[in-house]
Every structure is written in C-alpha cells, then in structure tokens.
Amino acid sequence: MKVIRILSFDPGLTCTGWAIGDYDIETGMLTINKYGKIEGKKLLIKNKELLAIYSKQFVQLNALAEAVSELTKCKPNYVVVEDAFHQPGRTSAYAALILCIRTIEVVIAQNLNLPVNRLPPCKVKSLSTTYGNANKATVQEAILSDDLINVKETRQNPLSRMVEHEADAIAVAKAFVMDILPTHINK
C-alpha cells in the first residue's frame, strides 16, 4: 500500500475538529483532502425535539455519532484521535472529552471494525511544533507552514477560515504518521 488514508479527530463536545488525509509512504507527504468541524451548538439546534426528552449532553453525543458515521464513508485505513487530558478543577471537561472519544471509538468500531489510535496532546503538539506545550495558534501556524503537509483549500473551506480544532485534527494526523504509523508499516 503506497497511500494510506487517515481519519483524525480533535475531540470536544463544543467543537470536534476532523481531517481526512492521504499519507504517501514513498514521499512522506500528508495531503489533507477535507477537514471540518462538528459544532455542538449546531447539533443541538438540529435536534430540538430530542432536547425536550433527553439531556443536552446525550443529544450532542448522539448527533456527534451521526456525524462521525457519515465521515466513515471516506473508508480510512487508520483512525486517530487526540486523547483526553485532565486539568485539576476541570473534571467535568475531562469527563466530556472521554465521552466524546468513546463515542468516536464506538462508531468507528461499528462502521469500520477498526481500532481508534489515541495520541496524548503533548505528543501531538511536540511532533507538530517541537514544543509539547504549544498553544493552538502555534499548532495551526506549524501545520500550515509544514512542507510535508498539503492542505487542499476549497471554496467551502478556505484556509483563512480554518479554526483551531480543524488545525489540531490535522496535527493529530501528522503526529500519527510520525509516531504510530511507522510501527504498523514495519510489521
């Protein structure tokens, strides 16, 4: 296999970034064909009738599952997600991230029968910027200036409107090809 398709996520109930990329093993080039975001508030607006019955978080997770299911149609060889991180005093945010990641894992298992690879946030940042505590703006700048990443720009997705979660999803894909993919290829 010369080209490997990767579906990557920067998870969050408020906003989940995603990217679909093709990694060319021979050239080392990662071409991002599509990227986008799944916004929690927009999901809630589309599912008002469910909100009358279920909790906000349940409705968001259900809608996230539907959106991820749609993304599986790209038929990736690998799926990768930035793992959850815990900040003292932000336990509920950590719990929401875990639920988001588990939702992605379940949908991927059901639709593609693939495992979801997890990468720690500090590893994603250090592999995309060389600094494990880089902020989101630095990550976005790094992936857009990386000579081994080609982000296809479309009218629907101009690079000027890329949000941090979308850039983070691309950084997750890059970290995957640098850190985990070599162990799969060399088997």
C-alpha positions in Angstrom: 0.0 0.0 0.0 1.6 3.2 -1.2 -1.0 5.7 0.1 -2.7 5.4 3.5 -5.9 7.2 4.3 -6.2 8.6 7.8 -9.3 10.0 9.6 -8.2 12.1 12.5 -10.1 14.0 15.3 -9.6 16.7 17.8 -12.4 15.8 20.1 -14.8 18.0 22.1 -18.5 18.4 22.8 -18.4 22.1 22.0 -16.4 21.5 18.8 -14.8 18.4 17.3 -12.3 19.0 14.5 -11.7 16.3 11.9 -9.5 15.8 8.9 -9.3 13.2 6.1 -5.8 12.8 4.8 -3.8 10.6 2.5 -0.2 9.8 3.5 2.2 8.8 0.7 4.7 6.4 2.2 7.3 7.0 -0.6 7.3 10.8 -0.5 6.4 11.3 3.2 3.7 13.8 2.1 0.4 14.1 4.0 -2.3 15.5 1.8 -5.4 16.8 3.7 -8.3 16.3 1.3 -11.0 17.5 3.6 -11.3 19.0 7.0 -14.0 20.4 9.1 -15.7 20.8 12.5 -18.7 19.3 14.2 -20.2 22.0 16.4 -22.1 21.0 19.5 -24.5 24.0 19.5 -25.5 23.5 15.8 -26.1 19.8 16.6 -28.4 20.9 19.5 -30.4 23.3 17.2 -30.9 20.5 14.6 -32.2 18.1 17.4 -34.6 20.3 19.3 -37.2 17.6 19.6 -34.7 15.3 21.3 -33.8 18.1 23.7 -37.3 18.0 25.1 -36.8 14.4 26.1 -33.1 13.9 26.8 -30.2 15.8 28.3 -28.1 18.3 26.3 -25.0 16.1 26.6 -26.9 13.0 25.3 -28.3 14.8 22.3 -24.8 16.2 21.5 -23.2 12.7 21.7 -26.0 11.2 19.6 -25.6 13.9 16.9 -21.8 13.5 17.1 -22.2 9.8 16.5 -24.2 10.5 13.4 -21.7 13.0 12.1 -18.8 10.6 12.7 -20.7 7.8 11.0 -21.0 10.0 7.9 -17.2 10.6 7.9 -16.5 6.8 7.9 -17.7 6.8 4.3 -14.2 8.0 3.4 -13.0 4.5 4.2 -9.9 5.2 6.2 -7.1 2.7 6.8 -6.5 4.2 10.2 -8.4 6.4 12.6 -6.6 8.5 15.3 -7.9 10.9 18.0 -6.2 13.2 20.4 -6.6 11.7 23.8 -8.2 13.4 26.8 -6.2 15.4 29.2 -7.1 16.2 32.8 -6.7 19.6 34.3 -7.3 19.9 38.1 -10.6 21.7 38.7 -11.9 20.8 35.3 -13.2 17.3 35.9 -16.4 17.8 34.0 -14.5 18.9 30.9 -12.3 15.8 31.2 -15.4 13.6 31.5 -17.0 15.2 28.4 -13.8 14.5 26.4 -13.8 10.9 27.5 -17.5 10.6 26.4 -16.7 12.2 23.1 -13.7 9.9 22.4 -15.7 6.8 23.4 -18.5 7.9 21.1 -16.0 8.1 18.2 -14.5 4.7 19.1 -17.8 3.0 19.2 -18.9 4.5 15.8 -15.6 3.6 14.2 -15.8 0.0 15.6 -19.4 -0.4 14.4 -18.9 1.1 10.9 -15.4 0.1 10.0 -14.3 -2.5 12.5 -11.1 -0.6 13.2 -9.4 0.4 16.4 -9.0 4.1 17.2 -5.4 5.1 17.9 -5.0 7.7 20.7 -2.2 10.2 20.9 -1.5 12.4 24.0 -2.0 16.1 23.4 1.6 16.9 24.4 2.9 14.4 21.8 0.7 15.9 19.1 2.0 19.4 19.9 5.6 18.4 20.2 5.6 16.5 16.9 3.8 19.3 15.0 5.7 22.2 16.6 8.6 20.7 18.6 7.1 22.2 21.8 4.8 20.0 23.9 3.0 22.9 25.5 2.4 24.9 22.3 -0.8 26.9 22.1 -3.4 26.3 19.4 -2.3 29.2 17.3 1.2 27.9 17.2 0.0 24.4 16.2 -2.1 25.9 13.3 0.8 28.0 12.1 3.1 25.0 12.2 0.8 22.7 10.2 0.1 25.3 7.6 3.8 26.0 7.1 4.9 22.4 7.1 6.4 21.4 3.7 5.2 17.8 4.2 1.6 18.7 4.7 -0.5 19.8 1.8 -3.9 21.1 2.9 -6.3 21.3 0.0 -8.2 24.6 0.0 -11.8 24.7 -1.2 -14.4 27.4 -1.6 -16.3 25.8 1.3 -13.1 25.5 3.4 -10.7 28.4 2.7 -7.6 28.2 4.8 -8.3 31.7 6.1 -11.3 30.4 7.9 -9.7 27.2 9.4 -10.4 27.1 13.1 -8.1 25.8 15.8 -9.9 22.5 16.2 -9.6 21.7 12.5 -5.9 22.5 12.6 -5.5 20.3 15.7 -7.1 17.4 13.8 -4.5 17.9 11.0 -1.8 18.0 13.7 -3.1 14.7 15.1 -2.8 13.1 11.6 0.8 14.4 11.3 1.7 13.1 14.7 0.2 9.7 13.8 2.3 9.3 10.7 5.4 10.3 12.6 4.8 8.3 15.8 2.5 5.3 15.4 2.3 4.6 11.6 6.0 3.5 11.3 5.4 0.7 13.7 2.4 -0.6 11.6 4.3 -0.3 8.3 7.4 -2.1 9.6 5.5 -5.2 10.8 
